[in-house]
C-alpha cells in the first residue's frame, strides 16, 4: 500500500482536515502522521517523508528546495490549500516531484465573515460586548444601517462575487474593482480603485497577493477614503501597509477597520493593530468552517485516490516536469501540458 505523510499537527488535523477526510485517506494508503506540535523544518520534513511517495502538506509547512533535494522517495507534494507561495515549484520540478493545490471552497464562509465585520463596525457590537464583559456599561451610541450604504470590493473573484450577492440582498450598493475581469452583474458597478476608495462606506480587500498588489492599501489609498468609511481585509496581509493603516486610524482619516489577516505568523493580524479599540480582529478564521475545510480536504483525498489508481490528479501545477510519476505508472500522455 502506498505510504503518505500528512504534515498537519494534531491541532491542524482537527481544525483544517477533519476526521471524515482523514478516514478517507486511511482507506487509500498507509498514513504517517505528524504527532509533533510544530511545523517541521526542511531537514525534519525530509526525515519524516522517508519511504513516503506522497507528502500532503498543511498551508504552513513550506516545500523548500532543501526539502525537495533531500526527499528521494517523494513522488508528489500535495497542498491542502490554494496558496502555494511557500512551495518552491521550480525545485520540485527539478527533482521530478509533482505539486498540486486545492481549490477554494471558502467563498461563502469568507463572504459571510465580511458581512459580519460590516455589521460589527456599523453597530459597535464588539465594543459593547467587551465593555459588558469587563464589568462596565457601554455607551448607547447611534449605529449605521447597511441598507443604503455602499460596499466597495477590491478583487472580484469567487469571494467578491458572493459578498456582492449578500450585500445586494441587504439593499447595499456595490462597487467593485478588478483589472483582470469584466464584471457582468447589472447591480455591480465596476470602477477604478481610486473612485471606489472615494465613494465606498465599507472598503473590503479581497484581491490576491501578487507582486503587483503588495501594499496596495498604502498611505495614499487610505487618504483617498472618506473619514466615515471602514476598511476590511480578508485577503492577505501583504496587501496592506500596516504602518499606513495605523496612521490613518490615528489621524481619523478612516472610521475603523476589521482584519482577519495580516503580517503576523500564519497570516494573522499584527498584534499592534489587532489590540486597538478602533479595530475588530479575528485570527485568520474567515474560512474556518466545516464546509470550507472539508471542501479542500476532500480535494486532496481525490488527488491521492488518482495517484493510487495511476491517474493524473486534478489541480497539478507542474505535471509535464513531474517525471517521478513514472514510478506510479502515470504515462506522459496522461499529463496535461
C-alpha positions in Angstrom: 0.0 0.0 0.0 1.3 3.5 -0.9 2.6 5.5 2.1 1.6 9.1 2.7 2.9 11.7 5.2 0.3 14.2 6.4 2.2 17.2 7.8 -0.7 18.6 9.8 -0.1 18.7 13.6 -2.9 17.2 15.8 -4.4 20.6 16.2 -4.3 21.3 12.5 -5.8 17.9 11.7 -8.8 18.8 13.9 -9.3 22.3 12.6 -8.1 22.1 9.0 -8.6 18.5 7.8 -11.2 16.6 9.9 -12.0 13.1 10.8 -14.0 12.2 7.7 -11.3 13.2 5.3 -8.6 11.5 7.4 -10.6 8.3 7.4 -11.0 8.5 3.6 -7.2 8.9 3.3 -6.6 5.9 5.5 -8.7 3.8 3.2 -6.5 4.7 0.3 -3.0 4.4 1.7 -0.8 3.8 4.7 -0.7 7.0 6.8 2.2 8.6 8.6 1.1 11.4 10.8 2.9 14.4 12.3 2.4 14.0 16.0 4.5 17.0 16.9 3.1 20.4 17.7 5.3 22.5 15.4 5.7 23.0 11.7 8.7 20.7 10.6 11.8 22.4 9.2 13.1 21.1 5.8 15.5 18.6 7.4 12.9 17.2 9.8 10.3 17.0 7.0 12.8 15.1 4.8 13.3 12.6 7.6 9.5 12.3 8.2 9.0 11.7 4.5 11.4 8.8 4.1 9.6 5.9 2.4 6.6 8.1 1.6 5.5 8.5 -2.0 3.1 11.4 -1.1 3.5 14.3 1.2 0.2 16.0 1.9 1.0 19.4 3.5 -0.8 22.0 5.5 -0.6 25.6 4.4 2.2 26.5 6.9 4.7 23.7 6.0 6.9 25.0 3.3 8.0 23.0 0.3 11.6 24.3 0.1 14.4 23.4 -2.3 16.3 22.0 0.7 13.4 19.5 1.3 12.9 18.5 -2.3 16.6 17.9 -2.8 16.6 15.6 0.2 13.5 13.6 -0.5 14.3 10.9 -3.0 11.2 8.8 -2.2 8.6 11.6 -2.7 6.7 11.5 -5.9 4.0 14.1 -5.1 3.7 17.1 -2.8 0.0 17.9 -2.3 -1.0 21.2 -0.7 -4.3 21.3 1.3 -4.7 25.0 0.4 -5.0 27.3 -2.6 -1.9 29.3 -1.7 1.4 27.6 -2.7 3.7 30.7 -2.5 5.8 28.9 0.1 6.3 25.9 -2.2 9.4 26.1 -4.4 7.7 24.6 -7.6 10.9 25.0 -9.6 12.9 22.9 -7.1 10.1 20.3 -7.0 10.1 20.2 -10.8 13.9 19.9 -11.0 13.6 16.8 -8.8 10.6 15.4 -10.8 8.1 15.9 -8.0 4.5 16.7 -8.7 3.0 19.7 -6.9 -0.8 20.2 -6.6 -3.1 22.6 -4.8 -6.7 22.6 -3.6 -9.5 24.7 -4.9 -11.2 27.5 -3.0 -14.2 26.1 -1.1 -14.4 29.0 1.4 -16.2 31.7 -0.7 -19.4 31.6 1.3 -17.6 31.4 4.6 -15.4 34.4 4.0 -18.1 36.4 2.4 -20.3 35.8 5.4 -17.5 36.9 7.7 -17.1 40.1 5.7 -20.8 40.8 6.2 -20.4 40.1 10.0 -17.5 42.5 10.1 -19.5 45.2 8.4 -22.4 44.7 10.9 -20.0 44.8 13.8 -18.3 48.0 12.6 -21.6 49.7 11.8 -23.2 48.9 15.2 -20.3 48.7 17.6 -21.2 45.2 18.7 -17.7 44.2 19.8 -17.3 47.4 21.7 -20.4 46.7 23.7 -19.6 43.1 24.4 -16.1 44.0 25.6 -17.4 46.7 27.9 -20.1 44.4 29.4 -17.6 41.5 29.9 -15.2 43.7 31.8 -17.9 44.9 34.2 -18.8 48.2 32.6 -21.8 49.6 30.9 -21.3 50.6 27.2 -22.4 53.9 25.9 -25.6 53.8 23.8 -24.3 55.1 20.5 -26.2 55.5 17.3 -25.2 53.0 14.7 -25.5 52.8 10.9 -27.6 50.6 8.7 -26.1 48.6 5.9 -29.2 49.1 3.7 -28.5 52.1 1.5 -24.8 52.0 2.3 -22.1 51.3 -0.4 -19.6 48.5 -0.2 -16.5 48.6 -2.4 -15.0 45.2 -3.2 -11.3 45.1 -4.2 -10.8 41.9 -6.2 -13.9 40.4 -7.8 -13.2 36.6 -7.6 -15.5 34.0 -6.2 -15.5 35.6 -2.7 -16.1 39.1 -4.1 -19.0 37.8 -6.2 -20.5 36.1 -3.2 -20.1 39.1 -1.0 -21.8 41.3 -3.7 -24.7 38.9 -3.7 -25.2 39.1 0.0 -24.7 42.9 0.1 -27.3 43.4 -2.7 -29.8 41.2 -0.7 -29.4 43.7 2.2 -30.1 46.7 0.0 -26.5 47.9 -0.3 -25.0 49.5 -3.4 -22.0 47.5 -4.7 -18.8 48.9 -6.3 -16.1 46.6 -7.5 -12.6 47.0 -8.9 -10.6 44.3 -10.7 -8.2 44.9 -13.6 -8.3 41.3 -14.6 -12.0 40.7 -15.3 -15.1 42.4 -16.7 -17.9 42.3 -14.2 -21.2 41.4 -15.9 -23.7 41.6 -13.0 -26.0 44.6 -13.7 -26.2 45.6 -10.0 -22.5 45.7 -9.5 -20.8 48.9 -10.8 -17.2 48.3 -11.9 -15.0 51.3 -11.2 -11.4 52.3 -10.9 -9.7 51.7 -7.5 -9.5 55.4 -6.7 -13.2 56.0 -7.3 -14.1 53.0 -5.2 -12.0 54.3 -2.3 -13.6 57.7 -2.6 -17.2 56.5 -2.6 -17.5 53.3 -0.5 -18.7 53.3 3.1 -17.0 49.9 3.5 -13.9 49.0 1.6 -13.3 45.3 1.5 -10.0 43.9 0.4 -10.3 40.6 -1.4 -7.6 40.8 -4.0 -5.0 38.1 -4.5 -1.5 38.6 -3.1 0.9 39.2 -6.0 3.9 41.4 -6.6 1.6 44.0 -8.2 -0.8 44.1 -5.1 2.0 44.3 -2.5 1.0 47.2 -0.2 -1.9 48.1 -2.5 -3.5 49.8 0.5 -0.8 52.3 1.4 -0.9 55.9 2.8 -2.3 57.3 -0.5 -5.1 54.7 -0.6 -6.2 55.3 2.9 -6.1 59.1 2.3 -8.5 58.6 -0.6 -11.1 57.0 1.7 -13.8 59.1 3.4 -13.4 59.8 7.2 -16.6 57.9 8.0 -15.6 54.8 5.9 -14.3 51.5 7.2 -11.6 49.2 5.9 -11.8 45.4 5.9 -9.1 42.9 4.9 -10.0 39.3 4.4 -7.4 38.6 1.7 -3.7 38.6 2.6 -1.6 40.7 4.9 0.8 41.6 2.2 -1.8 43.8 0.5 -1.8 46.4 3.4 0.9 48.7 4.7 0.3 48.3 8.4 2.0 51.5 9.3 -0.1 53.4 6.9 -3.3 51.8 8.3 -2.3 52.7 11.8 -1.5 56.2 10.8 -4.9 56.6 9.1 -6.7 55.3 12.2 -4.6 57.6 14.5 -5.4 60.6 12.3 -9.1 59.8 12.0 -8.8 59.6 8.2 -11.0 56.4 8.4 -13.5 55.4 11.0 -12.2 51.9 11.8 -11.0 48.6 10.4 -11.7 44.9 10.6 -8.9 42.4 10.0 -8.9 38.6 9.6 -5.4 38.6 8.1 -2.2 40.4 8.5 1.6 40.2 8.6 1.9 38.1 11.8 2.7 34.4 11.5 0.2 32.3 9.6 -1.3 35.4 8.1 -2.8 36.6 11.4 -3.3 40.3 12.1 -0.4 42.1 13.6 -1.0 42.4 17.4 -0.3 46.2 17.3 -3.3 46.6 15.1 -5.5 43.9 16.5 -5.5 45.3 20.0 -6.7 48.7 19.0 -10.2 49.9 20.1 -10.9 51.0 16.6 -10.1 47.6 15.0 -12.1 44.4 15.0 -9.7 41.5 14.6 -10.0 37.7 14.2 -7.1 35.1 13.9 -7.4 34.2 10.2 -10.6 32.2 10.7 -12.9 33.5 8.0 -12.6 30.3 6.0 -12.5 28.0 9.1 -15.9 26.3 8.9 -16.6 22.6 8.5 -17.9 23.0 4.9 -15.0 25.1 3.8 -12.4 22.9 5.5 -13.9 19.6 4.1 -14.0 21.0 0.6 -10.2 21.4 0.5 -9.5 18.3 2.4 -11.6 16.2 0.1 -9.9 17.8 -2.9 -6.7 16.2 -1.6 -8.4 12.9 -0.9 -9.4 12.9 -4.6 -5.9 13.7 -5.7 -4.5 10.8 -3.6 -7.1 8.5 -5.0 -6.0 9.4 -8.5 -2.3 8.8 -7.7 -3.1 5.4 -6.1 -5.0 4.4 -9.2 -2.3 5.5 -11.5 -4.1 8.6 -12.8 -3.0 12.3 -13.0 -4.7 14.2 -10.2 -6.6 17.4 -10.8 -5.1 20.8 -9.9 -1.5 19.9 -10.6 0.8 22.8 -11.3 3.9 21.2 -12.9 2.7 17.9 -14.4 4.9 18.0 -17.5 8.1 18.0 -15.4 7.0 15.5 -12.7 9.0 12.6 -14.1 8.8 10.6 -10.8 5.2 9.9 -11.7 6.7 7.1 -13.8 7.0 5.2 -10.6 3.2 5.2 -10.3 2.6 4.2 -13.9 1.3 7.6 -15.0 2.3 7.9 -18.6 3.5 11.1 -20.2 0.4 11.1 -22.5 -1.8 11.4 -19.4 0.0 14.6 -18.3 -1.5 17.9 -19.3 0.8 20.5 -20.9 
